[in-house]
Amino acid sequence: MEYFENAVAKTIDAMNNVITNNALQCKAALDALKEVLDPEIGLNIVDLGLLYQIDVDEAAKEIFVSMTLTTQFCPMGDSIRSNTGKALQQAFKEYTIHVEIVFDPPWNADRISTEGQAFLNR
């Protein structure tokens, strides 16, 4: 998305390794997204490390999410993307939500949070 390329004032949420232009709104988004599970793994998409970027355009009331899946061939990809949008829409009722699935960089297990690793017994 063009917005991702043009966004400025980026910060990184070190705990979740997510790039954002609005740390406060990103925290609220991540809290909402902890409810979205990868149905095959049973772990939420935040702790699984599927989120790359969450940008908030408060003036336009839009949220842009760039995320990935554990594999390009994930059979639950459409469901995860849809549930991501729904969770954000619930938390940000007046906002338009845009969810983009990307595979560059590819996901790897190093992105899993400490909590996620404990859940998976790693």
N, C-alpha and C positions, 0 to 999 in steps of 0.2 A: 504494500500500500504506500502511496506517495506520502501520506502523513508520517509514517515511520521514518522515511528518509529525511523529511524536513523538520522533524521535531528537534527542539533544542532544550537546553537546561536539563540534561538527563542525569539521573542519579541511579545508583544501584542499591537495591534492597539486599544487603549482604546475606541475610538469613535465608532468603529464597532465591538469590541469584537472578532477580528480575530487574530489567531496566525499566525506568519510569521517568516521567516528567513531573510527577506529583506524588510525593511519598505518602502523604496523608490519605489521599484517595486510593492509592495503590494498596495500602494496608487494609482499607475497607473492602476493596475488591478481593484481595487474597483471603480475607476472612470469609467472604461469601463463597469463594471458589473451593474452600476446604470441604464444602458439602458435595462437590462433584467428584465422583469416584470413577476410576478406571474399572469397569465391571469385571474384567478378566482377572485383574490383580487384587482388587478390593482396597486399593490405596487411593487417597485423594490426589487430584492432579497437581496440587501445590507441593505436597511432600514428594510426589513422584518426579518433580522437576520438569513438568511439561510446559511451563509458562516461561516465555523469553522476555516479553515486553508488554507493559500495560501503560498506555498513555491516555490521559484525560484532557479533553478540550471542554473546559467548564463553560466557556462563552457559547459554544455551539451545542452543549449538552450531548457530547458524544464520548464514548469510550472505545478505544482501539486495542485489541488484544492480538498478540502474535504468540502462537503456541505450536507445539509439535506433538507427535505421538511417539510411542516407543518403537514403532516400525511403520514404514510407509504402507504396509499391507494390513494394518490393524483393522480387524473386522468391525470394531466398535467405534471407529473414528467419527462417523457421522453422529452417533449418539453422544459421544464425549463433546464434540463441538456444539451440538444443540443444547446439551445440559449446561455447558459453560455460558452460553448466551442467556439461557433462562435464569441461571443463578445470578448473573450480573443484572439482568432486568429486574429481578425481585429486589435487589439491594439498591439499585439506581433507577427507580421507576420513571423518572422524567428524562432519562438519557436514551439515546439510540446506541445500540451495542453492535460493534463490528468484531467478528472473530475470524482471524486468518490462520490457517494451518500451514506451517512451513517445515521443510526438512533440511534446511541449511542454517545453522549447523545441525548435524544429526544428533538425536538424543543419545545419551549413554548413561550408564548406571551411576557415574560420578555425580550426576545432578540430583540424585535422591538425597533428601534431607536426613539428618541424624534420626529424627522421629520416624521417617519412612524406612530407614535401614533397620531400626529396632522392630518395626512392624513386620518387616520381611525377614527378620532374624539374620541380618548380614553382619 
